[in-house]
Amino acid sequence: MSGLQLALLGGFEARLARGPVLQIAPKKSRALLAYLAIARQRPQPREKLAALLWGDVPEQQSRQSLRKAVWELREALAEVRPPPLLMDGETIALTVCAIDVHRFEALARERSPVALREAMALYRGHLLEDFRVGEPAFEEWLTLERERLRRLAVEMLDRLLPHEISQGRVESAVEAALRLVVLNPLHEAAHRSLVGLYALQGRRDAALRQYRAYSEALWRDLREKPGPEIEQVYRQILAGSTAVRSAGAPSVLVVEDEVVTRTRLQELLASAGYQIVVAVDGADALFQIGHGTFDLVLADIRMPLLDGVKLLEIVRDKCIDTPVVLMTAYTEAGQEARCLAMGAADFVTKPFDGRALLARLGNALQRARNAHVQ
């Protein structure tokens, strides 16, 4: 059996399984094959296909052009067994085909890091990149499909990036962040990750260039300035440290993605004499922990990229003895007990009372000090 394999992400390539590339010269024949392949074996009406690729000519002529394209495909695919084109009256379907688009989508549904890495290896570029046939109906379909798959790639990279960071796979994390920036040039989390990852690699100049490139693009395209989170990382790198602390002042890493709550926590802790460093999610927190020493981590649970529970798990797995206090506004049955069993120093629910929170943080710090003395 010589099956048909199609690679449509990043261009167009048709080949026999474990065999040579097939030559399909007419561009509209390639477009027809790609469209039928993505349709997942669903029969497509001839009338629809003719309008899709020959919409600017009379129906009789467009039907004739479709018949010619089908004949060209049958000639090009003559060695494929079983024959992949199925014509049933007024419909046409591609019934036997291995296509990278379908594999990419299947891997996205698996969601595991291994599947995400394989999926991104398949995503060599946009669907039928640089492919044009000059037919409005086909171009509209292609634009929508490209955007759908691009968004899916961004979603997968959004899941893969924090995992690679959490596992210390720095080079893989850099690659994921770079690909995110290509797919979404103003993706702040990707730029922030790159700045931090470059600093982690000792590439201070690259980190600063990355921040400046993002800052310039953001101002050029949106007339906006970078957010306070990436600005803080940039300032810390400029200063040569990610966690500058005052002598004798307990240092707290506040991990909170919601701006209002984060600001309130900063003000509350500052008024109590704490030295504060902020992170906007668990991935950012891991970068901060890798570059500084903290007396306590106060982390929200529900956050993008890497949540507080996963952050706690990673901190404990790496045998970091910094106490971690978790906060959440979305309590679930048994969640507090599970978090405490995992090693959380305390579990706080929102909305919180400021004085009560300070007391609980003080108790967590004292217990950590006592444990060190023992």
Secondary structure, DSSP 8 states (H G I E B T S, - for coil): ---EEEE-BTS-EEEETTS-B-----HHHHHHHHHHHHTTT--EEHHHHHHHHSTTS-HHHHHHHHHHHHHHHHHHTTT-SS--EEEETTEEEE-S-EEHHHHHHHHHHH--HHHHHHHHHH--SSBTTT-----HHHHHHHHHHHHHHHHHHHHHHHHHHHHHHHTT-HHHHHHHHHHHHHH-TT-HHHHHHHHHHHHHTT-HHHHHHHHHHHHHHHHHHHS----HHHHHHHHHHHHT-S----TT--EEEEE---HHHHHHHHHHHHHTT-EEEEESSHHHHHHHHHH---SEEEEESS-SSS-HHHHHHHHHHTT----EEEEESS--TTHHHHHHHHT-SEEEESS--HHHHHHHHHHHHHHHHHHHH-
